[in-house]
Amino acid sequence: MSSSSLLPQEDARDAALFFVVCALCFLGALAALSARAAYSAANDWTNDVTGQITIRIEGTPQHLEKALELTRGFPEIASARALEKSDAEELLSPWLGKNGVPEGLPLPKIIAAEAQPNAKNMGEKLQSAFQQNRITATVDDHVVWSEDVRRATDSARLVALVAVALLAATAIAVIAFATHAALLARKEIVNVLHLCGAKDSFIAGLFERRFLGLGLQAGTVGAVLALCAAAFLLYMAKQSDGQVWLLPQLSLSMVDGLILGLTPIIAGLSAMLAARITVIRSLAELV
């Protein structure tokens, strides 16, 4: 007698288990993708602002040229340039639109500088140099507050990882419980096979293969649904003309593919392990 006749694939009692595993795999995979995207976005953003220094000059164009010369004179400064009108228009485009800055609107004189990775207290050094040369300037050293932002994003990353871990643990526990409940409905099959002299390993293997396949199938469907949801979110983000600031954006990279690929494997192994434990316990009660 084949295993398919003992445990038919079309058994209606597995529909609820299939749905539970599929839904949990979808939520788990989507949460993992979102956490990875948030981690990547926070890392990229903090790297972009680290070392950036913005200097606003008050006075004539000659003051701007002098301030630019002083800034470039520091060995800790990797680069420095005065922002042109086109740069200002690009920065103000989210508020003023794509028509550019209106004529007659006074634009601040801005110097964008980038410090070397190991530079320290560049904001104070630049401010002191400007004061000595009688240049009125406001120096915004992004390092001062980017460290606070980095600590905040690190905390957010930890919370996201803990949330994903809890969701994964919950999913595995629910899959195991649902598998156990489905097996209890087939307890008579275990009893009959045991009375017929079937070995415990044969009986356990029969159920392991059955629920491993169910877990793999349901996990695959859940992963595919998570992929579709991620692709939809990625499409919607691209339709926003790049104005989704500081929000995690899914990229569907190789890491995302690894997450989606592991989802059905974890679901299948969880269901298989739950089936084995349940069958072994049931056989132990018969001895």
C-alpha positions as CSV (number, residue, x, y, z in Angstrom):
1,M,0.0,0.0,0.0
2,S,1.5,3.3,-1.0
3,S,1.7,6.3,1.3
4,S,-0.6,8.3,-1.0
5,S,-3.5,6.0,-0.3
6,L,-3.0,6.3,3.4
7,L,-2.6,10.1,3.4
8,P,-4.3,11.4,0.2
9,Q,-3.1,14.7,-1.0
10,E,-6.6,16.0,-1.5
11,D,-7.6,15.5,2.1
12,A,-10.0,18.4,2.9
13,R,-8.8,18.5,6.6
14,D,-5.5,20.1,5.5
15,A,-7.1,23.1,3.9
16,A,-7.1,25.1,7.2
17,L,-3.5,24.1,7.9
18,F,-2.5,25.2,4.4
19,F,-4.2,28.5,4.8
20,V,-2.6,29.2,8.2
21,V,0.9,28.3,7.0
22,C,0.4,30.3,3.8
23,A,-0.8,33.4,5.7
24,L,2.0,33.2,8.3
25,C,4.7,32.8,5.6
26,F,3.3,35.8,3.7
27,L,3.4,38.0,6.8
28,G,6.8,36.7,7.9
29,A,8.4,37.1,4.6
30,L,6.9,40.6,4.1
31,A,8.0,41.7,7.5
32,A,11.6,40.4,6.9
33,L,11.7,42.2,3.5
34,S,10.5,45.4,5.2
35,A,13.0,45.1,8.0
36,R,15.9,44.6,5.6
37,A,14.7,47.6,3.5
38,A,14.5,49.8,6.6
39,Y,18.0,48.6,7.7
40,S,19.5,49.3,4.3
41,A,17.7,52.7,4.0
42,A,18.9,53.8,7.4
43,N,22.5,52.7,6.7
44,D,22.6,54.5,3.3
45,W,21.0,57.7,4.7
46,T,23.4,58.0,7.7
47,N,26.4,57.3,5.4
48,D,25.2,60.1,3.1
49,V,25.0,62.7,5.8
50,T,28.1,61.7,7.7
51,G,30.9,64.2,7.1
52,Q,28.7,66.7,5.3
53,I,29.0,70.4,6.4
54,T,26.7,73.2,5.3
55,I,27.8,76.8,5.6
56,R,25.5,79.8,5.1
57,I,27.3,83.0,4.4
58,E,25.9,86.5,5.0
59,G,27.3,89.3,3.0
60,T,28.6,90.0,-0.5
61,P,29.9,87.6,-3.1
62,Q,33.4,88.6,-2.0
63,H,32.6,87.2,1.5
64,L,31.5,84.0,-0.2
65,E,34.7,83.6,-2.1
66,K,36.8,84.3,1.0
67,A,34.8,81.8,3.0
68,L,35.2,79.2,0.3
69,E,39.0,79.8,0.2
70,L,39.2,79.4,4.0
71,T,37.2,76.2,3.9
72,R,39.3,74.6,1.2
73,G,42.4,75.6,3.2
74,F,41.7,73.1,5.9
75,P,43.4,69.7,5.3
76,E,40.5,67.9,7.0
77,I,38.1,69.2,4.2
78,A,37.9,66.8,1.3
79,S,35.9,69.1,-0.9
80,A,34.0,72.3,-0.8
81,R,31.9,74.2,-3.4
82,A,29.5,77.1,-3.5
83,L,26.0,76.1,-4.5
84,E,24.8,77.6,-7.8
85,K,21.3,78.8,-8.6
86,S,20.6,75.4,-10.3
87,D,21.5,73.6,-7.1
88,A,19.1,75.9,-5.1
89,E,16.4,75.2,-7.6
90,E,16.9,71.5,-7.2
91,L,16.8,71.7,-3.4
92,L,13.7,73.9,-3.5
93,S,11.8,72.0,-6.2
94,P,9.7,69.9,-3.7
95,W,8.2,73.1,-2.5
96,L,8.4,75.5,-5.4
97,G,7.8,72.9,-8.2
98,K,9.8,72.3,-11.3
99,N,9.4,75.8,-12.7
100,G,12.5,77.0,-10.9
101,V,13.1,79.8,-8.4
102,P,11.0,83.0,-9.1
103,E,13.0,86.0,-10.3
104,G,13.9,88.4,-7.5
105,L,13.7,85.8,-4.8
106,P,16.9,86.2,-2.7
107,L,18.8,83.0,-2.4
108,P,21.2,82.2,0.5
109,K,24.9,81.9,-0.2
110,I,25.6,78.3,0.6
111,I,28.9,76.3,0.7
112,A,28.6,72.6,0.7
113,A,31.7,70.9,2.2
114,E,32.6,67.3,3.0
115,A,35.0,66.5,5.8
116,Q,37.5,63.6,5.9
117,P,36.2,60.5,7.7
118,N,38.4,61.1,10.7
119,A,37.9,64.9,11.0
120,K,36.8,66.1,14.4
121,N,35.1,69.4,15.5
122,M,35.2,70.8,12.0
123,G,32.2,73.0,12.7
124,E,33.9,74.8,15.5
125,K,37.1,75.2,13.6
126,L,35.4,76.7,10.6
127,Q,33.3,79.0,12.7
128,S,36.4,80.3,14.5
129,A,38.2,80.9,11.2
130,F,35.2,82.9,9.8
131,Q,35.0,85.0,12.9
132,Q,38.7,85.8,12.8
133,N,38.3,87.0,9.2
134,R,35.1,88.9,10.0
135,I,32.8,86.8,8.0
136,T,29.3,86.3,9.3
137,A,28.5,82.6,8.7
138,T,26.4,79.8,10.1
139,V,28.1,76.4,10.1
140,D,25.9,73.3,10.3
141,D,28.1,70.3,11.0
142,H,26.0,67.3,10.2
143,V,28.3,65.1,12.2
144,V,26.9,66.6,15.4
145,W,23.4,65.4,14.9
146,S,24.0,62.5,12.5
147,E,25.4,60.6,15.5
148,D,22.1,61.0,17.3
149,V,20.3,59.9,14.1
150,R,22.6,56.9,13.8
151,R,21.8,55.9,17.4
152,A,18.1,56.2,16.7
153,T,18.3,54.2,13.5
154,D,20.3,51.5,15.2
155,S,17.6,51.3,17.8
156,A,15.0,51.1,15.1
157,R,17.0,48.3,13.4
158,L,17.1,46.3,16.6
159,V,13.4,46.7,17.1
160,A,12.7,45.6,13.5
161,L,15.0,42.5,14.0
162,V,13.3,41.6,17.3
163,A,9.9,42.0,15.6
164,V,10.8,39.8,12.7
165,A,12.3,37.2,15.1
166,L,9.1,37.2,17.3
167,L,6.9,36.9,14.2
168,A,9.0,34.0,12.9
169,A,8.9,32.2,16.2
170,T,5.2,32.8,16.4
171,A,4.7,31.5,12.9
172,I,6.8,28.4,13.6
173,A,4.8,27.7,16.8
174,V,1.4,28.2,15.1
175,I,2.5,25.9,12.2
176,A,3.6,23.3,14.7
177,F,0.3,23.6,16.6
178,A,-1.8,23.5,13.5
179,T,0.1,20.4,12.3
180,H,-0.4,18.7,15.6
181,A,-4.2,19.4,15.4
182,A,-4.3,18.0,11.9
183,L,-2.5,14.9,13.0
184,L,-4.9,14.3,15.9
185,A,-7.6,13.9,13.3
186,R,-5.6,11.0,11.8
187,K,-4.8,9.3,15.0
188,E,-6.8,6.3,13.9
189,I,-4.4,5.8,11.0
190,V,-1.4,5.7,13.4
191,N,-3.2,3.2,15.6
192,V,-4.1,0.9,12.7
193,L,-0.6,1.0,11.2
194,H,0.8,0.2,14.7
195,L,-1.5,-2.8,15.1
196,C,-0.5,-4.0,11.7
197,G,3.1,-4.2,12.8
198,A,4.5,-1.2,10.9
199,K,7.7,0.2,12.4
200,D,7.7,3.5,14.2
201,S,10.2,4.9,11.7
202,F,7.9,4.0,8.8
203,I,4.9,5.6,10.4
204,A,6.8,8.7,11.4
205,G,8.4,9.0,7.9
206,L,4.9,8.7,6.3
207,F,3.6,11.8,8.2
208,E,6.9,13.7,7.9
209,R,6.9,13.5,4.1
210,R,3.2,14.4,3.9
211,F,3.5,17.5,6.1
212,L,6.9,18.5,4.7
213,G,5.3,18.7,1.3
214,L,2.3,20.7,2.6
215,G,4.6,23.1,4.4
216,L,6.7,23.6,1.3
217,Q,3.7,24.2,-0.9
218,A,2.0,26.6,1.5
219,G,5.3,28.4,2.2
220,T,6.0,28.8,-1.5
221,V,2.5,30.4,-2.0
222,G,3.1,32.7,0.9
223,A,6.5,33.7,-0.4
224,V,5.1,34.4,-3.9
225,L,2.4,36.5,-2.4
226,A,5.0,38.5,-0.4
227,L,7.0,38.9,-3.6
228,C,3.9,40.3,-5.4
229,A,3.2,42.7,-2.5
230,A,6.9,43.9,-2.4
231,A,6.8,44.4,-6.2
232,F,3.6,46.4,-5.9
233,L,5.1,48.6,-3.2
234,L,8.3,49.0,-5.3
235,Y,6.2,50.1,-8.3
236,M,4.2,52.6,-6.2
237,A,7.4,54.0,-4.8
238,K,8.8,54.6,-8.3
239,Q,5.6,56.4,-9.3
240,S,6.3,59.0,-6.6
241,D,9.1,60.7,-8.7
242,G,11.6,59.9,-6.0
243,Q,9.9,62.1,-3.4
244,V,9.5,59.3,-0.8
245,W,12.0,60.7,1.7
246,L,13.6,58.6,4.4
247,L,11.2,55.7,3.8
248,P,12.5,52.2,3.3
249,Q,12.1,51.2,-0.3
250,L,12.1,47.5,-1.3
251,S,14.7,46.7,-4.0
252,L,14.1,43.0,-4.6
253,S,17.9,42.3,-4.3
254,M,19.7,39.0,-3.9
255,V,19.2,39.3,-0.1
256,D,15.4,39.6,-0.6
257,G,15.6,36.5,-2.9
258,L,17.3,34.6,-0.1
259,I,14.6,35.6,2.4
260,L,11.9,34.5,0.0
261,G,13.7,31.3,-0.7
262,L,14.2,30.4,2.9
263,T,10.5,31.0,3.8
264,P,9.0,27.7,2.4
265,I,12.0,25.7,3.7
266,I,11.5,27.0,7.2
267,A,7.7,26.3,6.9
268,G,8.3,22.8,5.6
269,L,10.8,21.9,8.2
270,S,8.6,23.3,11.0
271,A,5.6,21.2,9.8
272,M,7.8,18.1,9.4
273,L,9.3,18.4,12.8
274,A,5.8,19.0,14.4
275,A,4.5,15.9,12.6
276,R,7.4,13.7,13.8
277,I,7.1,14.8,17.4
278,T,3.3,14.2,17.4
279,V,3.6,10.8,15.8
280,I,6.4,9.7,18.1
281,R,4.4,10.7,21.1
282,S,1.3,9.0,19.9
283,L,3.2,5.7,19.3
284,A,4.8,6.0,22.8
285,E,1.3,6.1,24.3
286,L,0.4,2.8,22.5
287,V,3.4,0.9,23.9
